[in-house]
Each structure stands twice: as C-alpha cells, then as structure tokens.
Amino acid sequence: MYKEPQEQLESIIRLALEEDACQNDITSNALISPQQHGTAFIIAKGEGILACSSIISPIFHTVDYFLKVNLLQKEGNRVKADDIVAEITGNLKSILAAERTVLNFLSHLSGIATQTATYVENIKGTKAAIRDTRKTMPGMRLLEKYAVTVGGGVNHRLNLADGMLIKDNHIASLKKDDVTLTEIIDIARQNNSEDKVIEIEVNTVDEALEALKTNVNIIMLDNMSIEDMKTVVAICGGKVKLEASGGINLQKIREVALTGVDYISIGALTHSVKALDFSLEIEA
C-alpha cells in the first residue's frame, strides 16, 4: 500500500482549497456573521465503502485550526444512505468554506474503494488479485491508489521509476532493429541497476512462451482470449507471475480469474469511477 507523504497531502489540500477560493466565499461573507458558530454533519447519500476519511480533519483544519472534527465511521466501513460519517463544530463560515473540497475528495475516493470492492467480491474464491494502473488523475495518484487498497485491491507500480514494465511500444521500438523479445528482456535485466521488478506485456501465446524462457518476473497477458490465457497458465505451471489486462469488466472478471492468473489489472478502478455521494448538512 502507498501512503502519501504528509507534505504531499498538504500540498494537494492547499491546491484544492485555493482552486475553490475558500478564503473569499462572497456568499457566506454577505450572509453569515464571522462570529456565528454551529454544527454540521457529513452524511452518506448511498451505499458503499468509506475511503480516505482521514483527509476530512486536515482539510477543515487547514481552513480553520479551531474547528472540531469528530469522525464517526472507521476507514473501510460499508456505509449506507443517511449514515453520519463525521460531525464538525465551530465557525460556520469556515465549515462552509471547506465543505465542497471535503466532499469532492471523500466522494471520489470512496467511489474508487467501492468499485474496487465490487471487483474483489466478483473473484472471491480464486487465486487472483485485483490491481490498479497508472490511469489516475494528475496529482491524485497516491490517494487514489490508497483508496484501491481500502477496497481490497493491490497496487501496481506507483510510477515509471517504481518498476520496469516493457510495453508494446518499447518492443516495437526495438523490433524494427530485429531485436528479439528474449534480447529485449536481457537488455532490461542488464540495465536494471536498482534491481526492480521486470514485467513484460505480450499479446500472443507464442510471445508468452518466449518470455517464459527468460528470467522476467511478471508476464502481462494483454487482451488475450480466455482460452489463450488458460493455455499460458497451464504451460507456465506457476514458474512466473501472470497478469491479465485489457478491457476486463465486471461481466468478464470472474471468467478471467478462473483461468488461474495471479493478477488482473483494471484501469477502470480509477479512470472512470462513479463517485459515492456525500452531503454536508448544517444543524438547524
């Protein structure tokens, strides 16, 4: 699991609050007295997995250090409509200034955890694990990957420096000079000064068989048919980790898991997730 460095989290929060001009809320300035205090509740509006609730307090306290935030649900809890997630007490203008930023983070990240949990549930009883990808929103990767783990998934590499993934464009760039797949993996191994995991993407059974003869760590079976995956799994015999990838959805996920692959990577966990809705309500 990736845990965001505190300074990076603070930077993300500051950027989001600045984007929303939280220090110049002209509506609240016009209508609410600077001395007015009260209590607000963050309430779930649907069912799903609560993720990154720990970001609630830092956002409110960045706006106003004296706000009191009481979290009422644990990280990873399954919440349902009308469940109260947090109670916030203090200056009402400060609460309203932070409201949208808190809800945006909470809704998006809980949506990721909820969607991940749905995929995980669909492959229950198989050996496969659900992995994320680098298809994340700029600046949000650490939080989004953390949300995946809250939903029961596991993280693929964090960034380009976190592991070698030899993809089709790497292979195409070298094959025009008649470099074979085996030679490409050998070159990667020779230049792997930091001893990182090496994974290679293949599209056919023949490419997978060639990769199996090398000392690569993971073979990614990209856009392969179920039958081809089964063939590779049978030949591999557990000698190397296998990862299925490419357009795998909920309707297909269990069939893929039952082929015997070790990982299934799903870009949709982060790049097209439906938010889990929350609202903030001021106590009358």
HELIX and SHEET records of a PDB file:
HELIX    1   1 GLN A    6  GLU A   19  1                                  14    
HELIX    2   2 CYS A   22  ASN A   24  5                                   3    
HELIX    3   3 ILE A   26  LEU A   31  1                                   6    
HELIX    4   4 SER A   53  ILE A   55  5                                   3    
HELIX    5   5 ILE A   56  VAL A   63  1                                   8    
HELIX    6   6 LEU A   92  ASN A  122  1                                  31    
HELIX    7   7 ARG A  141  VAL A  150  1                                  10    
HELIX    8   8 ASP A  168  LYS A  175  1                                   8    
HELIX    9   9 LEU A  181  GLN A  190  1                                  10    
HELIX   10  10 VAL A  205  LEU A  212  1                                   8    
HELIX   11  11 ILE A  226  CYS A  236  1                                  11    
HELIX   12  12 ILE A  253  ALA A  257  1                                   5    
HELIX   13  13 ALA A  268  HIS A  271  1                                   4    
SHEET    1   A 4 LYS A  68  LEU A  71  0                                        
SHEET    2   A 4 ILE A  84  ASN A  91 -1                                        
SHEET    3   A 4 HIS A  37  ALA A  44 -1                                        
SHEET    4   A 4 PHE A 278  ILE A 282 -1                                        
SHEET    1   B 2 GLY A  48  ILE A  49  0                                        
SHEET    2   B 2 ARG A  78  VAL A  79 -1                                        
SHEET    1   C 6 ALA A 129  ARG A 131  0                                        
SHEET    2   C 6 TYR A 263  SER A 265  1                                        
SHEET    3   C 6 LYS A 241  SER A 245  1                                        
SHEET    4   C 6 ILE A 218  ASP A 222  1                                        
SHEET    5   C 6 ILE A 198  VAL A 202  1                                        
SHEET    6   C 6 MET A 164  ILE A 166  1                                        
END                                                                             
